[in-house]
Every structure is written in C-alpha cells, then in structure tokens.
Amino acid sequence: MRRGSFRDETVDYAAVGATQAPDLMQYPPERSIPSHESWRIGSGEERFRAAGEALLSWHAQRDAGLQVRDVRPASGPAYTGVSFDEQGQPVAPTRFEADQRFDEDGTPYVGAGMTLRLHGRIGSHSADAEVRVIFVVEEKRRIGFALGTVGDSVVSGEESFMLDWYENDEVWFTVRAFDAPVAVRYRMLPQLVKHRRRELAQRYLRAISPMYT
C-alpha cells in the first residue's frame, strides 16, 4: 500500500480533501457546485493495473486534451499523512515517500505535494490553472489522487480521480469534484460551470476507458 497526502495553505480553497466526503453532493463546500460521475470500465486485475498506470502517469489529463507543464515535486519529502478511505474517513499512516517514477518523456508520476500547470481548452471553456496534488492512493484494489487549485483558474476547487477494483471483479472509474466560480462569466452563469465539468468528465473517461463509446 502507498498513500500520500499533502496539505498546504497555498491552495485557494478551504475544504481540502472534500472530494472524498460521502455527502459531497448533498453538502458541497460553500458556493461550490459538486459533481460525481462513475463508470464501469472493465473487469479484472489486468484492466485495473493498466488503468492505474495510465491514471498516475497523467493520461487522464493529457488524453483529455490538456497539457501538463511545469511539474514540480513537493519542496520536502512527501509526508504520508492524513488521507481518506472509501467512506471519507481520515486515515493516518506515517512514512516518507522514497520511490519516484517517471514516464517516457521524463515527467514524474503523480506524487503528493506536487505542483503543476494544466493548460488547454474544453470546447469553449478554459482549463488553464496551477494545481497541487492533494493526496495519492495506491492500494491493492484502489488507485487515485486529487488535484486542488492554487490559482489562475476560472473556478476554484478540487477534483479527484479514483479507480476501484471490487470483489465482484468489476473495475470502476470515478471522478468527483467541486467548483466555485471565479471568473466573472462563471459567476454570472453558473450553468457554464456544470457544462465545463460534464465535458471534462467525459474526456477523462475517454482517456482511461477503452470501452468508452
């Protein structure tokens, strides 16, 4: 098992880790619009491991049409501190991360405390932002991470990407998020936030699931 968590006051929202709260859809952070999408993407360990490798090497973002730039590791060792179980309850293993992996172009895999810039457009919507990896989970049947906004985004909030390999052998991919409008057009037209989030979720699914049609 590998769990990594990071909390830094430089993120631009208060409810750090709230994408793992079981009642996110009923009680989202103040002024935020919540989202929860979940899809069955196959069955078996091979499908789970392949999807996990793709997820942790930024394929969800890159294959969704976003550029991953300026990836910077945490300023110190990534403390494996508070993370969250499937019910949203905090768990607190304690050790330091020592293993860092890289993809074929030298970009580090997802790591707790890492800061990066995502750049691109989702249809007519901007997706340019500096974000921070809030937590990372690598377990026998669960792999995922969350990104929180640091600045320069049209919305403020967090999104999490989780893969679960259940006892019935099914593999599910879940994207949860909460977005508080920042840009004027999104504050005036909050439905644009929902449209942007739906488009992002569908692109993430296409990136991770070969079964998507």
The 8 nearest C-alpha neighbors of each residue, nearest first, counted from 0:
[[1, 138, 137, 2, 139, 136, 141, 140],
 [2, 0, 137, 136, 138, 3, 135, 79],
 [3, 1, 136, 135, 137, 79, 0, 4],
 [2, 4, 79, 135, 111, 134, 136, 80],
 [5, 3, 134, 111, 80, 79, 82, 133],
 [4, 6, 112, 133, 111, 134, 7, 3],
 [5, 7, 133, 8, 4, 112, 15, 10],
 [6, 8, 9, 10, 5, 112, 133, 131],
 [7, 9, 10, 6, 11, 13, 12, 149],
 [10, 8, 7, 11, 149, 12, 6, 150],
 [11, 9, 149, 8, 12, 148, 7, 147],
 [10, 12, 149, 148, 9, 150, 155, 13],
 [13, 11, 10, 156, 14, 155, 15, 148],
 [12, 14, 15, 11, 10, 28, 8, 156],
 [13, 15, 17, 12, 16, 28, 156, 157],
 [16, 14, 17, 13, 12, 6, 133, 147],
 [17, 15, 18, 19, 14, 133, 20, 145],
 [16, 18, 20, 19, 14, 15, 23, 28],
 [19, 17, 16, 20, 176, 175, 159, 158],
 [20, 18, 87, 17, 16, 21, 83, 85],
 [19, 21, 87, 17, 23, 22, 18, 86],
 [22, 20, 23, 87, 86, 19, 24, 85],
 [23, 21, 25, 20, 24, 26, 27, 19],
 [22, 24, 27, 26, 20, 25, 21, 18],
 [23, 25, 22, 33, 26, 27, 34, 35],
 [26, 24, 22, 23, 27, 33, 21, 28],
 [27, 25, 23, 24, 22, 28, 29, 33],
 [26, 28, 23, 24, 33, 31, 25, 29],
 [29, 27, 31, 30, 14, 26, 177, 17],
 [28, 30, 31, 27, 179, 26, 32, 14],
 [31, 29, 179, 28, 32, 180, 27, 178],
 [32, 30, 179, 178, 29, 28, 177, 27],
 [31, 33, 178, 177, 179, 34, 30, 27],
 [34, 32, 177, 24, 176, 27, 31, 178],
 [33, 35, 176, 175, 177, 36, 24, 32],
 [36, 34, 175, 174, 176, 37, 33, 173],
 [37, 35, 174, 173, 175, 34, 38, 200],
 [36, 38, 173, 172, 174, 171, 35, 39],
 [39, 37, 172, 171, 40, 173, 36, 204],
 [38, 40, 171, 170, 41, 172, 169, 37],
 [41, 39, 208, 171, 170, 38, 210, 172],
 [42, 40, 170, 39, 169, 46, 43, 171],
 [43, 41, 169, 170, 168, 46, 44, 40],
 [42, 44, 168, 45, 46, 47, 169, 170],
 [43, 45, 47, 46, 48, 42, 164, 168],
 [44, 46, 48, 47, 43, 49, 42, 50],
 [47, 45, 49, 44, 48, 43, 50, 42],
 [46, 48, 44, 50, 45, 49, 51, 170],
 [49, 47, 51, 45, 50, 46, 44, 52],
 [50, 48, 52, 46, 51, 47, 45, 53],
 [49, 51, 53, 47, 52, 48, 54, 46],
 [52, 50, 48, 54, 53, 49, 142, 47],
 [51, 53, 49, 55, 50, 54, 48, 56],
 [54, 52, 50, 58, 56, 51, 55, 49],
 [53, 55, 51, 52, 56, 57, 58, 59],
 [54, 56, 109, 52, 57, 108, 53, 51],
 [55, 57, 108, 53, 54, 58, 52, 102],
 [56, 58, 59, 60, 55, 54, 61, 53],
 [59, 57, 61, 53, 60, 62, 54, 56],
 [60, 58, 203, 206, 57, 62, 54, 61],
 [59, 61, 63, 58, 65, 57, 62, 64],
 [62, 60, 65, 58, 63, 64, 66, 59],
 [61, 63, 206, 64, 58, 59, 60, 65],
 [62, 64, 202, 60, 61, 203, 65, 206],
 [65, 63, 62, 61, 119, 60, 66, 120],
 [66, 64, 119, 61, 60, 118, 63, 117],
 [65, 67, 118, 117, 61, 68, 119, 64],
 [68, 66, 117, 116, 65, 61, 118, 115],
 [69, 67, 116, 70, 115, 66, 117, 118],
 [68, 70, 115, 116, 71, 67, 114, 117],
 [71, 69, 115, 68, 114, 72, 113, 116],
 [70, 72, 114, 113, 115, 69, 73, 74],
 [73, 71, 113, 74, 114, 112, 70, 110],
 [72, 74, 112, 113, 75, 77, 71, 76],
 [73, 75, 72, 76, 112, 77, 71, 113],
 [74, 76, 73, 77, 72, 78, 112, 95],
 [77, 75, 78, 95, 96, 73, 74, 97],
 [78, 76, 96, 111, 95, 75, 79, 73],
 [79, 77, 95, 80, 76, 94, 3, 4],
 [80, 78, 3, 94, 93, 4, 95, 2],
 [81, 79, 91, 4, 78, 93, 92, 82],
 [80, 82, 91, 90, 4, 89, 83, 79],
 [81, 83, 90, 89, 4, 91, 80, 134],
 [84, 82, 89, 87, 88, 90, 19, 85],
 [83, 85, 87, 88, 86, 89, 90, 82],
 [86, 84, 87, 83, 88, 19, 21, 20],
 [87, 85, 84, 88, 21, 20, 19, 83],
 [88, 86, 20, 19, 83, 84, 85, 21],
 [87, 89, 83, 84, 86, 90, 85, 20],
 [90, 88, 83, 82, 81, 84, 87, 91],
 [91, 89, 82, 81, 83, 88, 92, 84],
 [90, 92, 81, 80, 93, 82, 89, 79],
 [93, 91, 80, 79, 90, 94, 81, 2],
 [94, 92, 79, 80, 91, 95, 78, 81],
 [93, 95, 79, 78, 92, 96, 80, 77],
 [94, 96, 78, 79, 77, 97, 76, 93],
 [95, 97, 77, 98, 76, 78, 94, 79],
 [96, 98, 95, 99, 76, 77, 94, 100],
 [99, 97, 96, 100, 95, 110, 1, 101],
 [98, 100, 97, 101, 107, 108, 110, 96],
 [101, 99, 108, 107, 98, 102, 106, 109],
 [100, 102, 107, 105, 106, 108, 103, 99],
 [101, 103, 105, 106, 104, 56, 107, 108],
 [102, 104, 105, 101, 106, 56, 107, 100],
 [105, 103, 102, 106, 101, 107, 56, 108],
 [106, 104, 101, 102, 103, 107, 100, 108],
 [105, 107, 101, 102, 104, 108, 70, 103],
 [108, 106, 101, 100, 105, 102, 109, 99],
 [107, 109, 56, 101, 100, 55, 110, 106],
 [108, 110, 55, 56, 107, 111, 57, 113],
 [111, 109, 113, 108, 112, 135, 132, 72],
 [110, 112, 3, 134, 132, 4, 113, 5],
 [113, 111, 73, 5, 132, 133, 131, 110],
 [112, 114, 72, 73, 132, 111, 71, 110],
 [115, 113, 131, 71, 130, 70, 72, 112],
 [116, 114, 70, 69, 130, 129, 68, 71],
 [115, 117, 129, 68, 128, 69, 67, 130],
 [118, 116, 67, 128, 127, 66, 65, 68],
 [117, 119, 127, 66, 65, 126, 116, 128],
 [120, 118, 65, 126, 127, 66, 125, 64],
 [119, 121, 125, 126, 124, 122, 123, 118],
 [122, 120, 124, 123, 125, 126, 198, 119],
 [121, 123, 124, 120, 198, 125, 195, 119],
 [122, 124, 121, 120, 125, 195, 126, 191],
 [125, 123, 121, 122, 120, 195, 126, 191],
 [124, 126, 120, 127, 121, 119, 123, 153],
 [127, 125, 119, 120, 118, 128, 124, 121],
 [126, 128, 118, 117, 125, 152, 119, 151],
 [129, 127, 152, 151, 117, 116, 150, 130],
 [128, 130, 116, 149, 150, 115, 148, 151],
 [131, 129, 148, 149, 147, 115, 114, 146],
 [130, 132, 114, 147, 146, 113, 133, 112],
 [133, 131, 146, 112, 111, 113, 134, 145],
 [134, 132, 5, 145, 146, 4, 131, 111],
 [135, 133, 4, 111, 3, 144, 145, 132],
 [134, 136, 144, 3, 2, 111, 143, 4],
 [137, 135, 2, 143, 142, 144, 1, 3],
 [138, 136, 142, 1, 0, 2, 141, 143],
 [139, 137, 0, 141, 140, 142, 1, 136],
 [138, 140, 141, 0, 137, 142, 164, 1],
 [141, 139, 164, 138, 163, 142, 165, 162],
 [140, 142, 163, 138, 162, 139, 137, 164],
 [143, 141, 137, 162, 136, 161, 138, 51],
 [144, 142, 161, 136, 160, 135, 162, 137],
 [143, 145, 135, 134, 160, 159, 136, 161],
 [146, 144, 159, 133, 158, 134, 132, 160],
 [145, 147, 132, 158, 131, 157, 133, 130],
 [148, 146, 157, 131, 130, 156, 133, 132],
 [147, 149, 130, 156, 150, 155, 10, 129],
 [150, 148, 10, 130, 11, 129, 9, 147],
 [149, 151, 129, 152, 148, 128, 11, 130],
 [150, 152, 128, 129, 153, 127, 149, 148],
 [153, 151, 128, 154, 150, 127, 155, 126],
 [152, 154, 182, 181, 180, 151, 155, 125],
 [155, 153, 180, 181, 152, 179, 178, 156],
 [156, 154, 179, 178, 148, 181, 180, 12],
 [157, 155, 178, 177, 148, 147, 12, 179],
 [156, 158, 147, 176, 146, 177, 148, 18],
 [157, 159, 176, 146, 145, 175, 18, 177],
 [160, 158, 145, 175, 174, 144, 18, 176],
 [159, 161, 174, 143, 144, 173, 145, 175],
 [162, 160, 143, 173, 172, 142, 159, 163],
 [161, 163, 172, 142, 141, 171, 143, 173],
 [164, 162, 141, 171, 170, 140, 165, 161],
 [165, 163, 170, 140, 169, 168, 47, 141],
 [164, 166, 168, 167, 169, 163, 170, 140],
 [165, 167, 168, 164, 169, 140, 170, 163],
 [166, 168, 165, 169, 164, 42, 170, 43],
 [169, 167, 43, 166, 165, 42, 164, 170],
 [170, 168, 42, 165, 167, 164, 41, 43],
 [169, 171, 164, 42, 41, 163, 40, 39],
 [172, 170, 39, 163, 38, 40, 162, 173],
 [171, 173, 162, 38, 37, 161, 39, 40],
 [174, 172, 37, 161, 36, 160, 162, 175],
 [173, 175, 160, 36, 159, 35, 37, 161],
 [176, 174, 35, 159, 34, 158, 18, 36],
 [177, 175, 158, 34, 157, 33, 18, 159],
 [176, 178, 33, 32, 156, 31, 157, 34],
 [179, 177, 156, 31, 32, 155, 154, 180],
 [178, 180, 31, 155, 154, 30, 156, 32],
 [181, 179, 154, 186, 185, 182, 178, 155],
 [182, 180, 154, 153, 183, 179, 155, 186],
 [183, 181, 153, 185, 184, 180, 186, 154],
 [182, 184, 186, 185, 187, 181, 180, 153],
 [185, 183, 187, 186, 182, 188, 189, 191],
 [186, 184, 188, 189, 180, 187, 182, 183],
 [185, 187, 183, 180, 184, 188, 189, 182],
 [186, 188, 184, 185, 183, 189, 182, 180],
 [189, 187, 185, 190, 186, 191, 184, 192],
 [190, 188, 191, 185, 192, 186, 187, 193],
 [189, 191, 193, 192, 188, 194, 185, 195],
 [190, 192, 194, 189, 193, 188, 195, 185],
 [193, 191, 195, 190, 189, 194, 196, 185],
 [192, 194, 196, 190, 191, 195, 197, 189],
 [193, 195, 191, 197, 196, 192, 198, 190],
 [196, 194, 192, 198, 193, 197, 191, 199],
 [195, 197, 199, 193, 198, 194, 200, 192],
 [198, 196, 200, 194, 199, 195, 193, 201],
 [197, 199, 201, 195, 196, 200, 194, 202],
 [198, 200, 196, 202, 197, 201, 203, 195],
 [201, 199, 203, 197, 202, 198, 196, 204],
 [202, 200, 204, 198, 203, 199, 205, 197],
 [201, 203, 63, 205, 199, 204, 200, 206],
 [202, 204, 59, 206, 200, 201, 205, 63],
 [205, 203, 201, 207, 206, 202, 208, 200],
 [206, 204, 202, 203, 208, 207, 211, 201],
 [205, 207, 203, 62, 59, 204, 63, 208],
 [208, 206, 204, 205, 59, 50, 203, 209],
 [207, 209, 210, 205, 40, 211, 204, 206],
 [208, 210, 211, 207, 205, 40, 206, 212],
 [211, 209, 208, 40, 212, 41, 205, 207],
 [210, 212, 209, 208, 205, 204, 40, 207],
 [211, 210, 205, 209, 208, 204, 201, 40]]
